[in-house]
Amino acid sequence: MKEKFTALFEYNQAMNIKVIDLLTLNYNKISEKALLLLSHTLNAHQIWNARIQKEKEFAVWQLNDWNFVRSINENNYQNTLKILKNDDLNRTVIYHNSKGDQFENKLEDILFHVINHSTYHRAQIATECRSNGIEPLISDYIMFKRNS
């Protein structure tokens, strides 16, 4: 299962890089909503890594400085790879959400959520791109696998 998650996060990383590249290339045409959605996607990944590792979390909807989105994305990816290498996917993670409520979930469910959440928001970004005259990326997992 760890191999599958490693492959999924490789896909997630590659698609995030492509979205960042596309938005950078079209920065003066893209909507603020698209930039906020990308920040939120990266923030959520950081937040879940931080919850798993008991570290400081980003704010859910903070708008990140564009000069740092690549490094945030890379840090998220590297931290997740460490989690996959060193942690038990069946471990129960106890955490607090942004409202302070306590929950617990298995690590594998949290990691799947990060992938699913990222894919969802990349689709929203694609819609924003099309609305602003920018051809969106094809970011389907199966297309990634065909080309890798």
Protein Blocks (a to p, Z undefined) as FASTA:
>chain_A
ZZmmmmmmmmmmmmmmmmmmmmmmmmmmpcfklmmmmmmmmmmmmmmmmmmnopadddfk
lccdfklmmmmmmmmmmmmmmmmmmmcfkbccddddfkopacdddfklmmmmmmmmmmmm
mmmmmmmmmmnopacddfbfklmmmmZZ
